[in-house]
Amino acid sequence: MIHLSHIHFIRGERHILNDVNVHINPGEHWVLLGRNGSGKTTLLEMMNGYEFPSRGTVDVLGNRYGQCDVREVRKRIGYISQSLMEKLNLSDPVIEVVATGEYAYLRFYQEIPQEVLDRAMAMLERVRILHLAHQTLGSLSQGERKKVMLARALMMKPSLLVLDEPAAGLDLYERERFLKDVNELSKQDITVVYVTHHIEEIIPLITHVAIIEQGELIAAGPKKDVLTPENIRKAFDVDIALEWFQDRPWIKVLD
C-alpha cells in the first residue's frame, strides 16, 4: 500500500528526515505521532508526491515515485490539510466545495453535472451536515469546515485518505464529532493515514502508530506495542502514565 524505505530528506544544513522506514499494508490505518517540527508533515507530502526524498524510495498504491505519473496516483488519494483549506473560496456554497472533490478542482467555473451534485449531497448527509449544503463555506464553524473537507475528500472514492492534523483548532465537542466520522471509515475499503501530536486522537479505527522525533523514527508498529510510556517520553520529553479506555489511549502527566 505505502512503503517509505530508507528516507532521508535534507534541506541546506538541516537533516529533516534521517533513514525513516514506514511500511503500511492493506487493512491497516496509521497515525504518525510526534511534536511540531518532527517531520510528520514532510512524510505526508512525500506520500502525496509533493516532496521527494534526498535518498530512499517512496512506493504508493503500487507506484514508485520517480517512475510514474504522480498526478494519476493523486487521483486515488484524498487529502485533508489546513493548507488546502486556505486555497478554497470561502464565498462558495458548501455543496460546490464538496463537488470539487470529484475532479480535484479548487472551484468550478462551469455548470456542475447533476450526478456530481447528487453525490455531493450524499457525502454531506453521510457526515451529518446536509442542512448546510447551500450555506457558504465561510459561514461555517471550524468543525463544520473540517467535515466539509472530509466529504470533499471522499467524493473521489479514494484508496488512501491522508489527514494532516485535521482536528487542529477544534473544541472538544467539534473534535469528537469529527473523529466519530473518521472512525466510521472502518466500514469502507480505504486506508487512513492520520498525523497528529495529540495522543487522545488515536481512535479505535487506528491499528498502527509511527512515532517520529527530530526526523528519526522512534518506533513503528501495532498501536499498543508502540504507545508505551518509554516511547512517549522519548518523543515528547514528558513522563506520563498511559491508560486505554474504549480502545483509545489516554495519558496522565506525572510530576
Summary of the structure (lengths in Angstrom):
residues: 255
radius of gyration: 18.4
end to end distance: 41.5
largest distance: 60.2
contacts: 802
relative contact order: 0.17
helix: 36%
strand: 29%
